[in-house]
């Protein structure tokens, strides 16, 4: 076994080629899904603890 050689620099053209084939993200759809799953209401963290 040997250590993995890490690349610190990725040429711009290579990065663009990778992201060119990535699917488009519909951020409105992502936010709507998060709203269904996440509860962002505020609550008292000490409620019910007797503190």
Residue, then its C-alpha position, 0 to 999 in steps of 0.5 A: x500500500x502507498x499513500x494516495x497522491x493528492x492533486x491540489x490544482x485542477x485545470x479550469x477546463x477539466x473542472x468545467x468539463x465535469x460540471x458541464x454534465x451535471x444536472x441542473x438544480x431546481x433550488x425552489x424544489x429543493x427548498x420546498x422539499x426541505x420545508x416538508x422535512x425540517x422544522x424551523x420553529x423556535x422552542x424553549x430548550x428548557x421547557x419541561x426540564x424544570x430549570 
